[in-house]
């Protein structure tokens, strides 16, 4: 069985291989449980717009470095919600212009760009 599609912006290409007896066992389970399989549509997670992303980068660039909790607090204010602030924090964590180091109590985000 091959599953192709996308999750958000990431392409997915998954191959599932089962032996004939495994397919038979799976088929028996579906029949006895009376399961109905329906396609599931997964909506991509909302992304912060470019202006918020630029502002988040500028915030850290001007500060030079910030602790994770303080940075998250500032990003929440910038983005208008905790969820949007966390998305920006994750983007910063994975940015090539940011280095995350272990601090005494919390991670420290340092601008290296």
Residue frames as qw, qx, qy, qz and C-alpha x, y, z in Angstrom:
[[0.000, 0.893, 0.450, 0.000, 0.00, 0.00, 0.00],
 [0.432, 0.103, 0.008, 0.896, 1.38, 3.42, -0.86],
 [0.098, -0.875, -0.433, 0.193, 0.14, 6.66, 0.64],
 [0.425, 0.149, 0.125, 0.884, 1.10, 9.94, -0.98],
 [0.100, -0.883, -0.407, -0.211, 0.04, 13.45, -0.14],
 [0.250, 0.497, -0.277, 0.783, 1.00, 16.38, 2.03],
 [0.478, -0.674, -0.485, 0.287, 0.91, 17.34, 5.67],
 [0.149, -0.864, -0.002, 0.481, 1.03, 21.10, 5.66],
 [0.339, 0.824, -0.362, -0.274, 3.94, 22.04, 3.42],
 [0.276, -0.469, 0.833, 0.095, 5.71, 18.66, 3.78],
 [0.700, 0.222, -0.510, -0.447, 5.30, 15.97, 1.14],
 [0.645, -0.272, 0.659, -0.276, 4.46, 12.49, 2.39],
 [0.700, 0.332, -0.558, -0.298, 5.33, 9.28, 0.55],
 [0.491, -0.363, 0.709, -0.354, 4.70, 6.25, 2.76],
 [0.645, 0.163, -0.679, -0.310, 4.84, 2.60, 1.74],
 [0.637, -0.315, 0.557, -0.430, 3.28, -0.04, 3.97],
 [0.527, 0.268, -0.773, -0.231, 4.24, -3.63, 3.25],
 [0.681, -0.243, 0.519, -0.457, 2.33, -6.52, 4.82],
 [0.062, -0.144, 0.971, 0.183, 2.64, -10.25, 4.28],
 [0.436, -0.213, -0.637, -0.599, -0.43, -12.01, 2.82],
 [0.468, -0.417, -0.758, 0.178, -1.38, -13.46, 6.22],
 [0.169, -0.293, -0.343, 0.876, -1.13, -9.97, 7.77],
 [0.277, -0.031, -0.331, -0.901, -3.51, -8.56, 5.13],
 [0.506, -0.312, -0.755, -0.277, -5.92, -11.43, 5.86],
 [0.384, -0.387, -0.642, 0.538, -5.74, -10.77, 9.60],
 [0.011, 0.186, 0.078, -0.979, -6.35, -7.06, 9.04],
 [0.380, -0.142, -0.549, -0.730, -9.32, -7.85, 6.80],
 [0.483, -0.386, -0.785, 0.031, -10.87, -10.12, 9.44],
 [0.245, -0.349, -0.474, 0.770, -10.53, -7.43, 12.09],
 [0.176, 0.078, -0.166, -0.967, -12.22, -4.85, 9.88],
 [0.468, -0.232, -0.689, -0.502, -15.10, -7.26, 9.10],
 [0.475, -0.401, -0.746, 0.239, -15.69, -8.30, 12.71],
 [0.193, -0.378, -0.354, 0.833, -15.55, -4.76, 14.02],
 [0.262, 0.766, 0.576, 0.111, -17.72, -3.38, 11.23],
 [0.277, -0.567, 0.051, 0.774, -15.41, -0.44, 10.71],
 [0.500, 0.793, 0.314, 0.152, -16.16, 2.08, 8.03],
 [0.551, -0.262, 0.148, 0.779, -13.11, 3.80, 6.66],
 [0.267, 0.922, 0.274, 0.052, -13.52, 7.38, 5.57],
 [0.580, 0.394, -0.097, 0.707, -10.80, 9.67, 4.27],
 [0.406, -0.775, -0.257, 0.410, -9.50, 12.16, 6.80],
 [0.402, 0.742, 0.037, 0.535, -8.50, 15.62, 5.67],
 [0.590, -0.514, -0.223, 0.582, -5.81, 17.19, 7.82],
 [0.193, 0.955, 0.102, 0.203, -5.72, 20.95, 7.59],
 [0.602, 0.288, -0.306, 0.679, -2.29, 22.54, 7.80],
 [0.410, -0.619, -0.400, 0.538, -1.53, 24.41, 11.00],
 [0.187, 0.964, 0.154, 0.112, -1.96, 28.14, 10.61],
 [0.681, 0.067, -0.076, 0.725, 1.31, 29.97, 10.04],
 [0.179, -0.753, -0.156, 0.614, 2.24, 33.35, 11.34],
 [0.543, 0.820, 0.153, 0.096, 2.21, 35.87, 8.54],
 [0.699, 0.344, -0.106, 0.618, 5.47, 37.26, 7.22],
 [0.041, -0.763, 0.136, -0.631, 5.14, 40.53, 9.12],
 [0.755, -0.611, 0.128, -0.202, 4.90, 38.68, 12.45],
 [0.937, -0.001, 0.016, 0.348, 7.85, 36.47, 11.50],
 [0.453, 0.581, -0.105, 0.667, 9.93, 39.51, 10.54],
 [0.337, -0.770, 0.145, -0.523, 8.97, 41.25, 13.79],
 [0.908, -0.416, 0.059, 0.004, 9.91, 38.15, 15.83],
 [0.816, 0.211, -0.042, 0.537, 13.32, 38.00, 14.18],
 [0.170, 0.700, -0.101, 0.686, 13.84, 41.72, 14.71],
 [0.630, -0.711, 0.045, -0.309, 12.87, 41.40, 18.39],
 [0.917, -0.298, 0.087, 0.252, 15.55, 38.78, 19.02],
 [0.648, 0.453, 0.000, 0.612, 18.11, 40.50, 16.79],
 [0.052, -0.795, 0.103, -0.595, 17.80, 43.75, 18.74],
 [0.729, -0.639, 0.149, -0.194, 17.96, 41.97, 22.10],
 [0.184, 0.629, -0.753, 0.058, 20.90, 39.81, 21.05],
 [0.363, -0.033, -0.927, 0.093, 19.75, 37.02, 23.35],
 [0.555, -0.333, 0.141, -0.749, 16.73, 36.20, 25.50],
 [0.267, -0.075, 0.924, -0.265, 15.63, 33.40, 27.79],
 [0.095, -0.247, -0.878, -0.398, 12.95, 31.13, 26.36],
 [0.094, -0.642, -0.716, 0.258, 10.17, 32.17, 28.79],
 [0.030, -0.635, -0.071, 0.769, 10.82, 35.89, 28.29],
 [0.036, 0.181, -0.638, -0.748, 11.00, 35.48, 24.52],
 [0.070, -0.402, -0.891, -0.196, 7.75, 33.48, 24.50],
 [0.055, -0.685, -0.508, 0.519, 6.06, 36.20, 26.56],
 [0.023, 0.531, -0.217, -0.819, 7.16, 38.86, 24.07],
 [0.056, 0.016, -0.810, -0.584, 6.13, 36.72, 21.08],
 [0.009, -0.541, -0.834, 0.109, 2.68, 36.10, 22.59],
 [0.026, 0.715, 0.239, -0.656, 2.20, 39.86, 22.86],
 [0.016, 0.394, -0.524, -0.755, 3.45, 40.35, 19.32],
 [0.117, -0.086, -0.887, -0.438, 1.28, 37.61, 17.81],
 [0.501, -0.225, -0.052, -0.834, -1.80, 38.18, 19.95],
 [0.909, -0.239, -0.059, -0.337, -2.17, 34.63, 21.34],
 [0.590, -0.529, 0.609, 0.010, -0.24, 31.95, 23.16],
 [0.852, 0.229, 0.456, 0.117, -0.56, 29.48, 20.28],
 [0.547, 0.813, 0.005, 0.198, 0.72, 31.97, 17.70],
 [0.184, -0.867, 0.450, -0.104, 3.56, 32.97, 20.03],
 [0.750, -0.293, 0.590, 0.058, 4.58, 29.32, 20.42],
 [0.800, 0.505, 0.277, 0.171, 4.58, 28.85, 16.62],
 [0.275, 0.914, -0.227, 0.193, 6.92, 31.83, 16.26],
 [0.476, -0.684, 0.549, -0.067, 9.17, 30.44, 19.02],
 [0.858, 0.036, 0.496, 0.125, 9.41, 27.10, 17.19],
 [0.638, 0.736, 0.081, 0.212, 10.26, 28.88, 13.95],
 [0.038, -0.904, 0.395, -0.159, 13.00, 30.81, 15.74],
 [0.726, -0.427, 0.539, 0.000, 14.33, 27.60, 17.32],
 [0.813, 0.210, 0.486, 0.243, 14.74, 26.08, 13.84],
 [0.371, 0.928, -0.041, -0.010, 16.06, 29.22, 12.14],
 [0.821, 0.204, -0.108, 0.523, 19.64, 29.15, 10.90],
 [0.168, 0.660, -0.149, 0.717, 20.07, 32.66, 12.31],
 [0.575, -0.630, 0.206, -0.480, 19.28, 31.59, 15.88],
 [0.487, 0.206, -0.808, 0.259, 21.29, 29.42, 18.24],
 [0.710, -0.568, -0.082, -0.408, 19.55, 27.85, 21.23],
 [0.365, 0.361, -0.737, 0.440, 21.75, 27.10, 24.23],
 [0.622, -0.503, -0.595, 0.078, 20.99, 25.48, 27.56],
 [0.082, -0.665, 0.260, -0.695, 20.68, 28.07, 30.29],
 [0.022, -0.189, 0.808, -0.558, 20.63, 27.49, 34.05],
 [0.403, 0.249, 0.661, -0.582, 16.83, 27.43, 34.26],
 [0.642, 0.629, 0.353, -0.260, 15.63, 27.74, 30.65],
 [0.695, 0.289, 0.357, 0.554, 16.96, 27.71, 27.09],
 [0.095, -0.716, 0.062, 0.689, 18.62, 30.88, 25.86],
 [0.637, 0.639, 0.376, 0.211, 17.89, 32.06, 22.31],
 [0.337, -0.610, 0.239, 0.676, 20.85, 33.89, 20.79],
 [0.590, 0.787, 0.075, -0.163, 20.77, 35.80, 17.49],
 [0.624, -0.351, 0.479, 0.508, 23.73, 34.74, 15.33],
 [0.589, 0.653, 0.435, 0.193, 22.45, 35.96, 11.95]]
